[in-house]
């Protein structure tokens, strides 16, 4: 396996092998580069390539725990401006693989494992090696986890060797697998190129452009490489949130209709029950009964909170919890004062970019940052909130004006959003930030490294919740993955076990009819919280060694799922049964000591969790 780079400059010739329009690799540009140096230190390797036009390509490989963090830099040392049409973050050459693992993703169905062979993807080399065979996939838009995660794992089943690749781009991205002269593969990825993502970038004389980085790891199993990729992520977790605290989000209680009375009622019910955060979700602002169209109108709804939000926040704190607040800060609904401020909104081809009736603020505009600093940071400080849920519920599409191309405009605007999130953290250092985008549409590590937690999905009450929760182990830290358990007064004991056991696959987040539950139901919830606390160190620090799921459908799952996570001589096993299911089959050693148990998986749609120490 050789690590290199791919680049294409506007005006240069494209590659051969019938690939033009499908791929930009092996262009005239990259063929003109020659390696001139390779410097290696203990934790970093730098390979430098140069062409005859005074351009440099620099490929950086830095050790990050048991993974590599890789990126590419293009340096224009000529006296002429250069326009890039492609610059890869990574390019692997000569990879032997016969199976490919990807993670498909749609709203409320995130991270489904898709495994294919060379034959499945029609990637057998041509009979004489003249034609390039290509599989190219990715995302175009500002919801990077839509259709696919920016992830691939390549397996050589004969040698039992895996290479895992995970990108952190929060804007348009691509990954490409191809072969030509041999059955060995070239793998490259990064910012979605001109063909795929409408991206071009001008690099002035004596200037540079550096790509976002990517994580690469090797291992003997899919679980091993995923663990290495996840453990190479470095989230900026608030010290306040370092103890795996439990939260209650009232969204599935009020469905966007919070009031001071409902918040007080919840606070009273939750007092002394081991809840660390109580989050006020959408609907505290704007017009009554129209929270979605009022985003951007961050004026407190006085019908619901007549004395302002501080009264609610103070009441939550008086009950021993940290108050949280929801914002969707990058957009403007039609009932927002910003909707017609077109000088400060994103445009596409000169027109305000409108998607589903909403528009997007230009996060590079100082006027916008000033307004949001007052609306968001000011509101959080004024109310004394210690938790911020940042939501994001639509996508730019191919891009926007403001860059060297539509795709470059998109890339720049997303970076400015990330800078604003960092600004929030700077101004309120202890704030706990939740990364949400209609659930899981922004579960990429460049966003996760800015946050303490993330909404794993919007699959609030579906039977697929444990499946999605397990999927997330492959791409983000379980300690950041907020799993919802929506509790209903109609839930029997089996349903409560099923729902609550899912939260042992990440961070426990409760919602629903908590004040309507019977004493017997509340006893099950309390039992789950006690189990969660005992499992917290395994969830936070452990290694997932098994995700065995037989279900194919997410709407009507059949079969069963077992997830095993290990840490410091302990094992956490979480078992869920779906329709037409079987009993758990796992050899727990006789010498193992049972530390805790929860549930009883004795029928379809039931669950069982156990912690054992060997």
Residue pairs with C-beta under 8 A, 6 or more apart in sequence:
1 92
1 93
1 94
1 95
1 163
2 92
2 93
2 94
3 47
3 59
3 61
3 70
3 90
3 91
3 92
3 93
3 216
4 47
4 59
4 91
4 92
4 93
5 30
5 49
5 57
5 59
5 72
5 87
5 88
5 90
5 91
6 24
6 25
6 26
6 27
6 30
6 86
6 87
6 88
6 91
6 188
7 27
7 29
7 30
7 33
7 57
7 72
7 74
7 84
7 86
7 87
7 88
8 14
8 24
8 27
8 29
8 30
8 84
8 85
8 86
8 87
8 193
8 194
9 27
9 29
9 55
9 82
9 83
9 84
9 85
10 82
10 83
10 84
10 85
10 200
11 83
12 27
12 28
12 29
13 27
13 28
14 20
14 24
14 27
14 28
15 23
15 24
15 25
15 26
15 27
15 132
16 26
16 132
17 26
17 130
17 131
17 132
17 180
18 131
18 132
19 25
19 26
19 132
19 134
19 178
21 195
22 132
22 134
22 136
22 195
23 132
23 134
23 136
23 176
23 178
23 195
24 85
24 86
24 193
24 194
24 195
25 86
25 91
25 176
25 178
25 186
25 188
26 132
27 86
29 51
32 51
32 52
32 53
33 49
33 50
33 51
33 55
33 57
34 49
34 50
34 51
35 47
35 48
35 49
36 48
36 49
36 50
37 46
37 47
37 48
38 45
38 46
38 47
38 48
39 45
39 46
39 48
40 46
42 63
43 62
43 63
44 60
44 61
44 62
44 63
45 60
45 61
46 58
46 59
46 60
46 61
47 58
47 59
47 61
48 56
48 57
48 58
48 59
49 56
49 57
49 58
49 59
50 56
50 57
53 78
53 80
54 76
54 77
54 78
55 74
55 75
55 76
55 77
55 78
55 82
56 73
56 74
56 75
56 77
57 72
57 73
57 74
57 75
58 72
58 73
58 74
58 75
59 70
59 71
59 72
60 70
60 71
60 72
60 73
61 68
61 69
61 70
62 68
62 69
62 70
63 69
64 215
64 232
65 228
65 231
65 232
66 217
66 228
66 231
66 232
67 215
67 216
67 217
67 228
67 229
67 231
67 232
68 215
68 216
68 217
69 213
69 214
69 215
69 232
70 89
70 90
70 213
70 214
70 215
70 216
71 89
71 90
71 210
71 211
71 212
71 213
71 214
72 87
72 88
72 89
72 90
72 190
72 210
72 211
73 208
73 209
73 210
73 211
74 82
74 84
74 87
74 203
74 208
74 209
74 210
75 207
75 208
76 82
76 203
76 204
76 205
76 206
76 207
76 208
77 205
77 206
78 205
79 205
80 205
81 202
81 203
81 204
81 205
82 202
82 203
83 200
83 201
83 202
83 203
83 404
84 200
84 201
84 202
84 203
84 209
85 193
85 194
85 195
85 199
85 200
86 193
86 194
87 190
87 191
87 201
87 209
87 211
88 188
88 189
88 190
88 211
89 167
89 189
89 190
89 191
89 211
89 212
89 213
89 214
90 165
90 187
90 188
90 189
90 190
90 214
90 216
91 186
91 187
91 188
92 163
92 185
92 186
92 187
92 188
92 216
93 186
94 184
94 185
94 186
95 154
95 163
95 184
95 185
95 186
95 187
96 156
96 159
96 183
96 184
96 185
97 118
97 154
97 155
97 156
97 163
97 185
98 117
98 118
98 155
98 156
98 157
98 158
99 115
99 116
99 117
99 154
99 155
99 157
100 115
100 116
100 117
100 121
100 135
100 152
100 153
100 154
100 155
100 177
101 113
101 114
101 115
101 152
101 153
101 154
101 155
101 222
102 113
102 114
102 116
102 137
102 148
102 149
102 151
102 152
103 111
103 112
103 113
103 114
103 148
103 149
103 151
103 471
103 474
103 475
104 111
104 112
104 114
104 147
104 148
105 111
105 112
105 145
105 146
105 147
105 148
105 149
105 440
106 146
106 147
107 146
107 438
107 439
107 441
107 458
108 439
108 457
108 458
108 459
108 462
108 464
108 468
109 457
109 459
109 464
109 468
109 554
110 145
110 149
110 439
110 440
110 443
110 456
110 457
110 468
110 471
110 472
111 149
111 440
111 468
111 471
111 472
111 474
111 475
112 471
112 554
113 471
113 474
118 124
118 183
121 135
121 177
122 133
123 133
123 135
123 177
123 178
123 179
123 185
124 133
124 183
125 133
125 179
125 180
125 181
125 182
125 183
126 133
126 180
129 180
129 181
129 182
130 180
131 180
132 178
132 179
132 180
133 178
133 179
133 180
134 176
134 177
134 178
135 176
135 177
135 178
136 174
136 175
136 176
136 177
136 196
137 147
137 148
137 174
137 175
137 176
138 148
138 150
138 172
138 173
138 174
138 175
138 189
138 192
138 196
138 197
139 145
139 146
139 147
139 148
139 150
139 172
139 173
139 192
140 172
140 192
140 196
140 197
140 198
140 397
140 398
140 407
141 171
141 172
141 395
141 396
141 397
141 398
141 410
142 170
142 171
142 392
142 395
142 396
142 410
142 413
142 414
143 392
143 394
143 395
143 437
143 438
143 441
143 442
144 150
144 169
144 170
144 171
144 172
144 173
144 441
144 442
144 444
145 437
145 440
145 441
145 442
145 443
145 444
146 395
146 441
149 166
149 443
149 444
149 475
150 166
150 167
150 168
150 169
150 173
150 175
150 189
150 444
151 164
151 165
151 166
151 167
151 229
151 474
151 475
152 164
152 165
152 175
152 177
152 187
152 189
153 162
153 163
153 164
153 165
153 222
153 225
153 226
154 162
154 163
154 165
154 177
154 185
154 187
155 161
155 162
155 222
156 162
160 220
160 221
161 218
161 219
161 220
162 218
162 219
162 220
162 221
162 222
162 224
162 225
163 187
163 216
163 217
163 218
163 225
164 215
164 216
164 217
164 218
164 219
164 222
164 225
164 226
164 228
164 229
165 175
165 187
165 189
165 214
165 215
165 216
166 214
166 215
166 229
166 445
166 475
167 173
167 175
167 189
167 190
167 212
167 214
167 215
167 444
168 212
168 213
168 214
168 215
168 444
168 445
168 446
168 447
168 449
169 190
169 191
169 212
169 444
169 446
170 414
170 417
170 418
170 442
170 444
170 446
170 447
171 191
171 407
171 410
171 411
171 413
171 414
172 191
172 192
172 196
172 197
172 198
172 199
172 398
172 399
172 407
172 410
172 411
173 189
173 190
173 191
173 192
173 197
174 189
174 190
174 191
174 192
174 193
174 196
174 197
175 187
175 188
175 189
176 186
176 187
176 188
176 189
177 185
177 186
177 187
178 185
178 186
179 185
179 186
180 186
189 214
190 211
190 212
190 214
191 197
191 199
191 211
191 212
191 407
191 411
192 198
192 199
192 407
193 199
194 200
194 405
194 407
197 398
197 399
197 407
197 410
198 398
198 399
198 405
198 406
198 407
199 399
199 405
199 406
199 407
199 408
199 411
200 404
200 405
200 407
200 408
201 209
201 403
201 404
201 405
201 408
202 404
203 209
212 446
215 229
215 232
215 233
215 445
217 225
217 228
217 229
217 232
218 225
218 228
219 225
219 227
219 228
222 474
223 543
223 544
223 545
223 546
223 547
226 473
226 474
226 475
226 544
227 543
227 544
229 475
230 473
230 474
230 475
230 476
230 477
231 477
233 445
233 448
233 449
233 476
233 477
234 449
235 448
235 449
235 450
235 451
235 452
235 477
235 480
236 425
236 449
236 450
236 451
236 452
237 452
237 480
238 429
238 430
238 431
238 432
238 433
238 452
239 430
240 322
240 386
240 430
240 432
241 432
241 452
241 453
243 276
243 536
244 479
244 507
244 532
244 533
244 536
244 539
244 540
245 276
245 277
246 274
246 275
246 276
246 277
246 507
246 508
246 509
246 510
246 529
246 532
247 275
247 276
247 277
247 278
247 279
247 324
247 387
247 482
247 507
247 508
247 509
247 510
248 266
248 270
248 275
248 277
248 278
248 279
248 509
248 510
248 511
248 514
249 279
249 281
249 324
249 389
249 484
249 509
249 510
249 511
250 258
250 262
250 263
250 266
250 278
250 279
250 280
250 281
250 511
251 279
251 281
251 282
251 326
251 460
251 511
252 460
252 461
252 484
252 486
252 511
252 512
253 262
253 266
253 511
253 512
253 513
253 514
254 262
254 281
254 283
256 281
256 282
256 283
256 291
256 292
257 283
257 289
257 304
258 280
258 281
258 283
258 284
258 304
259 304
259 305
260 304
260 305
260 306
260 307
260 311
260 312
260 315
263 278
263 280
263 312
263 315
263 316
264 312
264 315
265 515
266 278
266 514
266 515
267 278
267 315
267 316
267 318
267 319
267 321
268 319
269 514
269 515
270 278
270 319
270 321
270 514
271 319
271 320
271 321
272 320
273 526
273 529
274 526
274 529
274 533
275 321
275 510
276 321
276 322
277 321
277 322
277 323
277 324
277 386
277 387
277 432
278 316
278 319
278 321
278 322
278 323
278 324
279 323
279 324
279 325
279 326
279 387
279 389
279 434
280 309
280 312
280 323
280 324
280 325
280 326
281 326
281 389
282 291
282 292
282 295
282 326
282 328
282 391
283 291
283 301
283 304
284 300
284 301
284 304
284 305
284 309
284 325
284 326
285 291
285 294
285 297
285 298
285 299
285 300
285 301
286 293
286 294
286 295
286 297
286 298
286 299
286 301
286 333
286 335
286 336
287 293
287 294
287 297
287 301
287 335
288 301
288 303
288 304
290 335
292 333
292 393
293 333
293 334
293 335
293 357
294 333
294 335
294 336
295 328
295 331
295 332
295 333
295 336
295 358
296 328
296 331
296 332
296 333
296 336
296 337
296 338
296 339
296 361
297 333
297 335
297 336
297 337
298 327
298 375
298 376
298 379
300 308
300 309
305 311
305 312
308 383
309 325
309 379
309 382
309 383
309 385
310 382
310 383
310 384
312 323
312 383
313 323
313 325
313 383
313 384
313 385
314 384
316 322
316 323
317 323
317 384
322 386
322 387
322 432
323 383
323 384
323 385
323 386
323 387
324 385
324 386
324 387
324 388
324 389
324 432
324 434
325 379
325 380
325 383
325 385
325 387
325 388
325 389
326 389
326 391
327 376
327 388
327 389
327 390
327 391
328 390
328 391
328 392
328 393
329 361
329 372
329 375
329 376
329 390
329 420
330 360
330 361
330 363
330 392
330 417
331 358
331 359
331 360
331 361
331 392
331 393
331 394
332 338
332 339
332 341
332 345
332 358
332 359
332 360
332 361
333 339
333 357
333 358
334 357
334 358
338 344
338 345
338 359
338 361
338 371
339 359
342 352
344 361
344 362
344 365
344 367
344 368
345 352
345 353
345 359
345 360
345 361
345 362
346 352
346 353
346 359
346 360
346 361
346 362
346 396
346 400
346 401
346 402
346 409
346 413
347 353
347 400
347 401
347 402
348 396
348 397
348 399
348 400
348 401
348 406
349 401
350 401
352 359
353 359
353 360
353 396
353 397
353 400
355 394
355 395
355 396
355 397
356 394
358 393
358 394
360 396
360 400
360 413
361 368
361 372
362 368
362 402
362 413
363 369
363 413
363 416
363 417
363 419
363 420
364 402
364 412
364 413
364 416
369 420
369 423
372 420
373 423
373 427
376 388
376 424
377 423
377 424
377 427
377 428
379 385
380 388
380 424
380 428
380 431
381 427
381 428
385 431
386 430
386 431
386 432
387 431
387 432
387 434
388 424
388 431
388 432
388 433
388 434
389 434
389 436
389 455
390 421
390 433
390 434
390 435
390 436
390 451
391 436
391 437
391 438
392 436
392 437
392 438
392 441
392 442
393 437
393 438
395 441
396 410
396 413
398 406
398 407
398 410
399 405
399 406
399 407
399 408
399 409
399 410
400 406
400 409
400 410
400 413
401 409
402 409
402 412
402 413
403 409
403 410
403 411
403 412
418 446
418 447
418 450
421 433
421 450
421 451
422 450
424 431
424 433
425 431
425 433
425 450
432 452
432 453
433 450
433 451
433 452
433 453
434 451
434 452
434 453
434 454
434 455
434 482
435 442
435 443
435 447
435 448
435 450
435 451
435 453
435 454
435 455
436 442
436 454
436 455
437 455
438 458
439 455
439 456
439 457
439 458
439 459
440 454
440 455
440 456
440 457
440 458
440 468
440 472
442 454
443 454
443 456
443 472
443 475
443 476
445 475
445 476
447 454
448 454
448 476
448 477
448 480
451 480
452 480
453 480
453 481
453 482
453 507
454 476
454 480
454 481
454 482
455 482
455 484
456 468
456 469
456 472
456 481
456 482
456 483
456 484
456 506
457 465
457 468
457 469
457 484
459 465
459 468
459 484
460 484
460 486
460 511
461 486
461 488
462 554
462 555
463 498
463 557
463 578
463 605
464 551
464 554
464 555
464 557
465 483
465 484
465 499
465 502
466 498
466 501
466 502
466 505
466 561
466 563
466 574
466 576
466 607
467 549
467 551
467 554
467 557
467 561
467 576
468 554
469 481
469 483
469 502
469 503
469 505
469 506
470 505
470 547
470 549
470 561
470 563
471 547
472 478
472 481
472 505
472 506
473 481
473 505
473 544
473 547
473 563
473 565
474 547
478 505
478 506
478 507
478 539
478 540
478 542
478 544
478 565
479 506
479 507
479 539
479 540
480 506
480 507
481 505
481 506
481 507
482 506
482 507
482 509
483 502
483 503
483 505
483 506
483 507
483 508
483 509
484 503
484 509
484 510
484 511
485 499
485 500
485 502
485 503
485 508
485 509
485 510
485 511
485 512
485 528
486 499
486 510
486 511
486 512
487 496
487 499
487 510
487 511
487 512
487 513
487 514
487 517
487 521
487 525
488 495
488 512
488 513
489 513
489 516
489 517
489 518
489 521
491 499
491 521
493 520
493 521
493 524
494 603
494 605
494 606
495 605
496 521
496 524
496 525
496 528
497 524
497 598
497 599
497 600
497 606
497 607
497 608
498 576
498 599
498 605
498 606
498 607
500 524
500 525
500 528
500 598
500 599
501 528
501 574
501 576
501 598
501 599
501 607
501 608
501 609
502 574
502 576
502 607
503 509
503 528
503 532
504 531
504 532
504 535
504 539
504 572
504 574
504 598
504 609
505 539
505 563
505 574
506 539
507 539
508 528
508 529
508 532
510 525
514 525
517 525
527 598
528 598
530 596
531 596
531 597
531 598
531 609
531 611
534 595
534 596
534 611
535 572
535 596
535 609
535 611
537 567
537 568
537 570
538 565
538 566
538 567
538 568
538 570
538 571
538 572
538 611
539 565
539 572
541 567
541 568
542 565
542 566
542 567
542 570
542 572
543 565
543 566
543 567
544 563
544 564
544 565
545 564
545 565
545 566
546 562
546 563
546 564
547 561
547 562
547 563
548 561
548 562
548 563
549 559
549 560
549 561
549 562
550 558
550 559
550 560
550 561
551 557
551 558
551 559
551 560
551 561
551 578
552 558
556 579
557 578
557 579
558 578
558 579
558 580
558 581
559 578
559 579
559 580
559 581
559 582
560 575
560 576
560 577
560 578
560 581
560 582
560 584
561 575
561 576
561 578
562 573
562 574
562 575
562 584
562 585
562 586
563 573
563 574
563 575
564 571
564 572
564 573
564 586
565 571
565 572
566 572
569 613
569 614
570 595
570 611
570 612
570 613
570 614
571 592
571 611
571 612
571 613
571 614
572 609
572 610
572 611
573 584
573 586
573 588
573 609
573 610
573 611
573 612
574 607
574 609
575 584
575 586
575 601
575 607
575 608
575 609
576 601
576 607
577 601
577 603
577 604
577 605
577 606
577 607
578 604
578 605
579 604
579 605
580 604
581 604
583 601
584 601
584 608
588 610
588 612
589 614
591 614
592 612
592 613
592 614
593 612
593 613
593 614
594 610
594 611
594 612
595 611
595 612
595 613
596 610
596 611
597 608
597 609
597 610
597 611
598 608
598 609
598 610
599 606
599 607
599 608
599 609
600 606
600 608
601 607
601 608
